[in-house]
Amino acid sequence: MPVLMDLSNVSFPSSCEQIFGRGGPLVLEAGFGNGRFLAHMARKRPTWNFLGADISTGSTVRALRRMWRKGIENVRIFQGPVGFVVRNVIPRGGLHHIYVNFPDPWPKKRHSGKRLLSTDFFRLLSTRLRAGGTAHLTTDHTGYFAAALKAARTDGLYEIIEAPVPPATLATKYAQKWRERDISIHHARLTVRGMAEHTYPPDVERQSNMHHAHLQGELPTDDAFESFVHRFRGGQIVFLDAMRGVGDNRLVFTARIQEGELTQDVLIEARRARKGKDDVILQVMSFGRPLPTRGTGQAVRAAGEWLESRGMCILECWV
């Protein structure tokens, strides 16, 4: 059955065998909305593997329900940025097609840098699409459509054909909405014919084990905690709060780790290793199934240094 893609069980880059348990062509939908288009394509091509990426929790829940309801098994859902998936998860030449249906146009000038379809993205995508692979763009935003095609033409890596919107795309939520309002919809098929010179290796280092540390001393008992930022090569960690556990035998930090396009909200727990002893284990909790990366290691190190500044002693740190 379709599941949320569990990054803790895959390497970077990954393969269809790791993600789907089988080989076959890989197709990505960037921003799947309620999952209607993704479900249609997956049922049409049962031997293909379909991966959907969307940052919205609501869209993720609706899409998963749709797949479960229809019994679709060749779909995996990732909640997070499309750019992260393309760069870190998909191997060089491993993608057959990508569909971008009604992407957020970020219409305000000051927000235009947040658009997915930039020159840099098209360069990255050219290294992930197989020879002859295609990108399909559909949007109601005339300005974004023109800007996206201009970006795709920058390096001459794509053959671009503007064409009528495919029937399956017209059945999506936004297509129906704009057609009811008599708003024009634009569509283009971009076939890769060259590869960018830069290889774009993964920018997030996937590690095999979650990080932890061994400390000695008494956990701090003061209630004062000021949020702080720990920066490291390739990212930063914002420590938001520290909360005491029942009985004062543990301390839990809430932190946000940002590295590359990956953002993880994690809980880091400091707890007594043995009853009646003064040694403490510091580790990233399994809640939310965080991905072990350089950032989680840095988070453990930074939390340990904070505890050390309150009188504790770091004995060992496995980061």
Summary of the structure (lengths in Angstrom):
residues: 319
radius of gyration: 22.7
end to end distance: 35.0
largest distance: 72.2
contacts: 1043
relative contact order: 0.12
helix: 30%
strand: 32%
